[in-house]
């Protein structure tokens, strides 16, 4: 085939392909879109809508407007809109289909409640185009409502959703977020309370710690705070622009919570004031310091911020894996029992030399890895002698590969079946149930599975 003929055939095939695309594929999609619009009561594309005003029983209730690709409420106040709820509200009107044609010519509107509609929705599209959807009474079977579009004679029934959405007000469609922030950005939280306490939480790696006292924090506790602040909602708005914050207790807040990213950049601050009522689970006045309104929040939001420090603390004594433990030292009843894992086999190295019952050693390592404190003794008064920790009732130490010995000291009775204790690596005093220590009340005979060598370790090595 000649090259010229080949080029002509290729051009013809390309032309056929373009014709099929524009007339067939794109044309079919456009025809389906036009058919869909023709069956709608308000044949307007959602992307073209720039403003909506909802009128209920003749009174203008709400106006939202598209600004920089975001919906903003501009009446009766200027405030942020809940984007999802506004989109759902708008789509209820634009997706409303002609379920049944009641009249195709102008007729008396009164039988359908359209002479004085319950709801009128004024829609502006492409900036200058305007249309109004009137919503009247429910039909006799209450399966739908009568609707009519301005300057159109047709009366139709459609789904009741247009009435439900048309009855929404400012509170329903506004952004009711307590604070605005990106949760994953937050790596520092400061809680300042009116009892004089100031708690500074910092995220180090994947874990949260408290600066003073310097303790590990349960990540779930911080997650709960951030969840409440990011997804919780205002329960009621008490002032759009409060001139006097003292009446709400916000001028000197009971709790001030500040969120930071990159350690120094404050991204959000919530001030919590007085309780709104005297119930067992009251709501509290609150204010986002970046916004002018005063609103109320649920009790659980505030109670989370007021928890005692010990409630935030990680209760596990040691962040270790039991398989990492290579040495265990227990001082009990004036005797120190030293256990070491040598070539994967546990050995008693003091006060005598012998192979240790593997199950017993594994139990001790597991108990260390899972041991938890039960109550707080003191973060402040940490004098060991006050709690019998200068001459401990029991001392438990352990070592993991490549580390120094850590462990805990057990002191005097703290009542209720507990004893005072402290970590070797920390000054703070806690309480632990004595029952958790029973496995550590060992004896030479209880540890050994083979003969005890009466000689000391030094002598046996000779």
C-alpha positions in Angstrom: 0.0 0.0 0.0 1.3 3.4 -0.9 2.4 5.7 2.0 -0.1 8.4 0.9 -3.0 5.9 1.0 -1.9 4.7 4.4 -1.9 8.2 5.8 -5.4 8.9 4.4 -6.7 5.7 6.0 -5.2 6.6 9.3 -6.8 10.1 9.2 -10.2 8.6 8.4 -9.9 6.1 11.3 -8.9 8.9 13.7 -11.8 11.0 12.5 -14.2 8.1 13.1 -12.7 7.6 16.6 -13.1 11.3 17.5 -16.7 11.2 16.1 -17.5 8.1 18.3 -15.9 9.8 21.3 -17.7 13.1 21.1 -21.0 11.9 19.7 -21.1 8.4 21.2 -19.4 8.4 24.6 -19.5 12.0 25.6 -22.7 12.6 23.8 -24.4 9.7 25.6 -23.2 11.0 28.9 -24.5 14.5 28.1 -27.9 13.1 26.9 -28.2 11.1 30.2 -27.3 14.3 32.2 -30.0 16.3 30.3 -32.6 13.6 30.8 -31.7 13.5 34.5 -32.1 17.3 34.8 -35.4 17.2 32.9 -36.8 14.9 35.6 -35.7 17.2 38.4 -37.8 20.0 39.7 -34.9 22.4 39.9 -32.8 21.6 36.8 -29.5 23.2 38.0 -26.1 21.7 38.4 -24.8 21.7 42.0 -21.4 23.0 40.9 -23.0 26.1 39.5 -24.9 27.1 42.7 -23.3 30.1 44.5 -25.9 31.0 47.1 -28.9 29.6 48.8 -31.5 31.3 51.1 -34.0 29.3 53.1 -37.3 31.1 53.9 -39.6 29.4 56.4 -43.2 30.5 56.6 -42.3 33.8 55.0 -39.3 34.6 57.3 -35.7 34.4 56.0 -34.0 32.0 58.2 -30.6 31.2 56.7 -28.3 32.1 53.8 -25.2 30.2 52.8 -22.8 31.2 50.1 -19.9 29.6 48.2 -16.7 31.5 48.9 -13.3 30.2 47.7 -14.8 26.7 47.1 -16.1 26.6 50.7 -19.6 27.2 52.0 -20.0 30.1 54.4 -23.1 31.1 56.3 -23.7 34.9 55.8 -27.2 35.2 57.5 -28.4 35.6 60.2 -24.7 35.7 61.3 -21.4 35.4 59.4 -19.9 32.1 60.5 -18.4 28.8 59.2 -20.7 26.3 57.7 -20.6 22.5 58.2 -19.5 21.6 54.6 -21.1 18.1 54.6 -24.4 19.2 56.0 -24.7 22.2 53.6 -23.9 19.9 50.7 -26.6 17.5 51.8 -29.0 20.4 52.3 -28.4 21.7 48.8 -28.6 18.3 47.1 -32.0 17.7 48.7 -33.4 20.5 46.6 -31.4 19.8 43.4 -32.0 16.1 43.5 -35.7 16.3 44.1 -37.5 14.4 41.3 -41.0 14.8 39.9 -42.6 11.8 41.5 -46.0 12.7 40.3 -47.4 15.5 38.2 -50.4 17.1 39.9 -50.9 20.0 37.6 -49.2 21.2 34.4 -51.0 24.5 34.1 -51.6 27.4 36.5 -54.2 26.4 39.1 -55.3 27.3 42.6 -52.3 26.8 44.9 -54.1 26.8 48.2 -55.2 23.1 48.1 -51.5 22.2 48.0 -50.3 24.6 50.7 -48.3 26.5 48.0 -50.2 29.8 48.3 -48.3 30.2 51.6 -45.5 27.6 51.4 -43.9 26.2 54.5 -40.5 26.6 52.9 -39.2 28.7 50.0 -35.6 27.9 48.8 -34.0 30.8 46.8 -31.2 29.4 44.7 -28.6 31.6 42.9 -26.5 29.8 40.2 -23.8 31.0 37.8 -23.8 34.1 40.0 -26.8 35.7 38.2 -29.3 33.0 37.5 -32.0 32.7 40.1 -34.9 30.3 40.9 -37.1 29.6 43.8 -38.4 26.2 45.0 -41.7 26.3 46.9 -42.5 23.5 49.4 -46.2 23.1 50.4 -48.2 20.5 52.4 -47.7 16.8 52.5 -49.8 14.8 50.1 -52.8 12.8 51.5 -50.8 9.6 52.0 -48.0 11.6 53.6 -45.5 9.9 51.4 -44.3 13.1 49.8 -44.9 16.9 49.6 -46.3 19.2 47.0 -43.7 21.4 45.3 -43.6 24.1 42.7 -40.8 26.1 41.0 -41.1 29.8 40.6 -42.3 30.9 37.1 -43.2 27.3 36.2 -46.9 26.2 36.2 -46.2 22.6 37.1 -47.1 21.2 40.6 -45.5 17.9 41.6 -45.0 15.6 44.5 -41.5 14.8 45.6 -39.7 13.1 48.5 -40.3 14.7 52.0 -36.6 15.3 52.3 -37.0 18.7 50.7 -39.3 19.7 53.5 -37.0 18.2 56.2 -34.0 19.9 54.9 -35.9 23.2 54.3 -36.8 23.2 58.0 -33.1 23.3 59.0 -31.9 26.4 60.7 -28.6 28.1 61.6 -27.8 25.6 64.4 -28.3 22.7 62.1 -26.1 23.8 59.3 -23.3 25.8 61.0 -19.9 24.4 61.8 -20.3 23.3 65.4 -16.7 22.2 65.9 -15.2 22.9 69.3 -11.8 23.7 67.8 -10.2 23.7 64.4 -6.9 21.8 64.1 -5.2 18.9 62.3 -5.0 16.2 64.9 -1.8 14.6 63.6 0.0 18.0 63.8 -0.3 18.2 67.6 2.8 17.2 69.5 2.4 19.3 72.6 -0.6 20.0 74.9 -0.6 22.4 77.8 -3.4 22.2 80.4 -3.7 25.2 82.7 -6.2 24.8 85.6 -7.5 27.3 88.1 -6.3 25.1 90.9 -2.8 26.2 90.0 -1.7 23.0 88.2 -0.1 23.2 84.8 0.4 20.1 82.8 2.6 20.0 79.7 2.4 16.9 77.6 4.9 16.2 74.8 4.9 13.6 72.1 8.3 11.9 71.8 8.4 9.4 69.0 5.1 7.7 69.2 4.5 8.1 72.9 3.3 11.0 75.1 5.2 12.1 78.3 4.5 14.6 81.0 7.2 17.2 81.6 6.5 17.6 85.4 6.2 15.1 87.0 8.4 13.4 84.3 6.3 10.3 83.7 5.0 8.2 80.8 1.5 8.9 79.7 -1.1 6.5 78.5 -1.5 7.3 74.8 -5.2 6.5 75.0 -5.7 9.3 77.5 -4.3 11.9 75.1 -6.1 10.4 72.2 -9.4 10.8 74.1 -8.7 14.5 74.7 -7.8 15.1 71.1 -10.8 13.1 69.9 -13.2 15.2 72.1 -11.7 18.5 70.9 -11.5 17.6 67.2 -14.8 15.7 66.7 -16.9 17.0 69.6 -19.5 19.6 68.9 -21.0 22.7 70.5 -24.3 21.9 72.3 -25.7 25.4 72.2 -24.5 28.9 71.3 -25.0 31.4 74.0 -23.5 34.5 72.4 -22.2 35.1 68.9 -20.0 37.9 70.1 -19.7 38.1 73.8 -18.9 41.5 75.2 -18.6 40.3 78.8 -16.7 37.0 79.2 -16.9 37.2 83.0 -20.5 36.2 83.1 -19.5 32.8 81.5 -16.4 32.3 83.7 -14.2 32.5 80.6 -12.3 35.7 81.5 -10.5 33.5 84.1 -11.2 30.0 82.8 -11.3 26.9 85.0 -9.3 25.1 82.3 -7.3 26.4 79.4 -6.1 23.8 76.9 -3.6 24.9 74.3 -2.5 22.7 71.4 0.9 23.1 69.6 2.6 21.7 66.6 6.4 21.7 66.1 6.6 22.3 69.9 6.2 26.1 69.6 3.4 26.9 67.1 0.0 27.3 68.9 -2.7 25.9 66.6 -5.7 26.1 68.9 -6.8 27.2 72.4 -10.0 26.4 74.3 -11.1 28.2 77.4 -13.6 26.5 79.7 -15.7 28.5 82.0 -18.6 28.0 84.5 -21.1 25.2 84.3 -24.3 26.0 82.5 -26.5 24.1 85.0 -26.3 22.3 88.3 -27.1 18.8 87.0 -25.0 15.7 87.8 -23.5 15.9 84.3 -23.6 19.6 83.4 -22.6 21.3 80.3 -19.9 24.1 80.4 -19.4 27.4 78.8 -16.5 27.4 76.4 -14.8 29.5 73.8 -12.3 28.9 71.0 -10.0 31.9 71.5 -9.7 32.3 67.7 -13.5 32.8 67.3 -15.9 35.3 68.8 -18.8 33.0 69.9 -19.4 31.4 73.3 -20.9 28.0 73.3 -21.4 25.1 75.6 -19.7 21.7 75.6 -20.6 18.3 77.1 -19.4 17.4 80.6 -17.2 14.6 79.2 -15.1 17.1 77.3 -14.3 19.0 80.5 -14.0 16.1 82.8 -11.3 14.7 80.5 -9.3 17.9 81.0 -9.7 17.9 84.8 -8.5 14.3 85.5 -5.9 13.8 88.2 -2.4 13.5 86.9 -2.3 9.8 88.0 -5.2 9.0 85.7 -3.1 10.1 82.7 -0.1 8.0 83.8 0.9 4.8 82.1 0.5 2.2 84.9 2.9 -0.4 83.5 6.1 -0.2 85.6 8.5 -1.2 82.9 8.3 -0.9 79.1 10.1 -4.2 78.4 9.6 -7.5 76.7 9.9 -10.5 79.0 12.2 -12.3 76.4 14.6 -9.3 76.7 15.3 -10.0 80.4 18.8 -11.4 81.0 19.3 -11.0 84.7 17.0 -10.8 87.7 18.1 -9.9 91.3 15.7 -10.3 94.2 16.6 -9.2 97.7 14.2 -10.8 100.2 14.5 -11.7 103.9 18.1 -10.6 104.0 19.1 -12.8 101.1 19.9 -11.7 97.5 19.0 -14.2 94.8 20.8 -13.5 91.5 19.5 -15.2 88.3 21.2 -14.9 84.9 20.4 -16.3 81.5 23.6 -18.0 80.3 23.5 -19.5 76.8 19.6 -19.4 76.9 19.6 -21.4 80.2 18.6 -19.7 83.4 21.2 -20.1 86.2 21.2 -19.2 89.9 24.5 -17.5 90.5 24.0 -16.3 94.1 23.7 -17.3 97.0 24.7 -20.6 95.3 25.2 -21.9 91.9 22.6 -24.1 90.1 20.3 -24.4 87.1 17.0 -22.7 87.7 13.5 -24.1 87.1 12.8 -22.6 83.6 9.1 -22.1 84.3 9.8 -20.2 87.5 12.3 -18.0 85.8 9.9 -17.4 82.9 7.2 -16.5 85.4 9.4 -13.9 87.1 10.4 -12.3 83.8 6.7 -12.2 82.7 5.6 -10.7 86.0 8.2 -8.0 85.6 7.1 -7.1 82.1 3.4 -6.9 83.1 3.7 -5.5 86.6 1.5 -2.4 87.2 1.2 0.2 89.9 -2.1 0.5 91.7 -2.3 3.9 93.3 -0.3 7.1 93.7 1.7 7.7 96.8 3.3 11.1 96.1 4.9 13.0 93.3 6.2 15.6 95.7 7.0 14.1 99.1 9.6 11.5 98.0 11.7 11.0 101.1 12.5 7.2 101.0 12.5 6.9 104.8 9.0 8.2 105.1 7.8 5.1 103.2 10.3 2.5 104.5 12.2 2.6 101.2 15.5 3.4 102.8 15.6 -0.2 104.2 13.3 -1.9 101.7 11.1 -4.9 102.6 11.9 -6.3 99.2 14.1 -5.2 96.3 13.7 -6.4 92.7 16.1 -5.5 90.0 16.5 -6.8 86.4 18.7 -6.2 83.4 18.0 -6.5 79.7 20.7 -6.9 77.1 22.9 -3.8 76.8 21.3 -2.0 79.8 22.0 -1.1 83.4 20.0 -2.7 86.2 16.5 -1.2 86.8 13.8 -2.3 89.1 11.8 -1.4 92.1 12.0 -1.0 95.9 9.1 -2.2 98.1 8.7 -0.5 101.4 6.2 -0.3 104.3 2.6 -1.4 104.3 0.3 1.2 102.8 -2.9 -0.4 104.1 -5.6 -2.2 102.2 -3.2 -5.0 101.2 -0.8 -2.7 99.5 2.8 -1.5 100.1 4.6 1.6 99.1 7.0 1.3 96.2 9.3 3.3 93.9 11.2 2.6 90.7 15.0 2.6 91.0 15.1 5.0 88.1 12.4 7.4 89.4 11.8 9.4 92.6 8.0 9.1 92.7 6.2 7.0 95.3 3.4 4.6 94.3 1.4 1.8 95.9 1.2 -1.8 94.7 -0.9 -4.8 95.9 1.2 -7.2 98.0 -0.4 -10.1 96.2 1.5 -9.1 93.0 4.8 -9.8 94.8 4.1 -13.4 95.9 6.1 -14.9 93.0 9.1 -12.9 94.1 9.1 -14.2 97.6 11.6 -16.9 96.6 13.8 -19.4 98.3 16.9 -21.3 97.0 15.0 -24.5 97.1 12.1 -23.1 95.2 14.3 -21.9 92.3 16.6 -24.9 91.8 15.9 -28.0 89.7 19.4 -29.5 90.0 21.7 -29.8 93.0 22.7 -26.7 94.8 26.4 -26.1 95.0 27.0 -24.8 98.5 30.1 -23.0 97.4 29.9 -19.3 96.5 30.1 -18.3 92.8 33.7 -17.2 93.3 34.6 -20.5 94.9 32.9 -22.6 92.2 34.8 -20.7 89.5 38.0 -21.7 91.2 
